[in-house]
């Protein structure tokens, strides 16, 4: 259940990763909604290692945003240390 269903917002979660790899694993039947990205080195976030580019994040930045991935998608970072704040819907 989420806010649309019951008026209660889903809890925010966060994940960190050093170097290129999957940051957030896909969750069956759920969409990942990214709300903040922090990166110490330049990185490109994609929906999977060979997937579509979602956003380029320059080194040393924090991006407040709203990226809604499709159902069952993962988040992959091409480089750098990255922390992503998100919730599942």
N, C-alpha and C positions, 0 to 999 in steps of 0.2 A: 504494500500500500504506500501511497505517497500523498503529497499535499493535495493534488487534484482529486484524489479519492476520499480522503478523510480530513483534510484541513491541517494535518500535522506535517511539517517539513521533514524530509529525510535528513539524517545526521551527516555532517561533513566528515570525510575521511581524508587521509593523506598517505602518499607513498613517495619514497626517495629511491634514487638509483645512481650509481656511479658508472660512467661509461655507457657505451651503446648497448641497449638491451630493452626488453619489455619492462615498462615501469608499472603498468596496471594490467593484470590479466583480464581477459574477457569473462563476463559473468552471463551464463545462459539466461535468456529472457529479460535481461536488464540493459539499459543504456547508461553509459558513463557520461556525466555532465561535469566538465572541467570548469572550475571557477577561479583558479589561481595557479600560476606557474612561476617558480623561481629557478634560475639557472646560473651556475658559476662560470660555465663556459658555453659558447654558442652551441645551440642544438636545434634540430628539426624534430618536431613531434609528428608521428604518423600513426595511422590506424593499422598497425602490423608492420613487420620489418620491410616488407615490399609494398606496403599500402600507400594510400593517398596522403600527401602532405597536409597536415592540419594547420600548423603554424611554425614560423621561424622565431626562435627566442634568442636575442643577442646575449652575449656574455655579461654577467653581473646585473641582470635585470629581474624585476618582478612584474608579471603581467596579470592584471585583473581582467577577467574576460568571462565569456560564457560560450563554451564549445560543447555541443551535444553530439556525441557519437551515436551511430546506429546501434540497434540491438545486437548484443553479442560481439562487440568490437573490443580489441585490446589497444593500449596506448604504448607506442614504441618511441624511444629517444635515440637519436643517431650519435650523440656524443655528450660529454660533459656531465657534471653533477647536476641533477635536476630533482626538484620536489614539486609534486602536483597535489593540489587540494581539489577534491571532487566529491560528488555524491552520486548514488545509483538511483535511477528512476525506472 
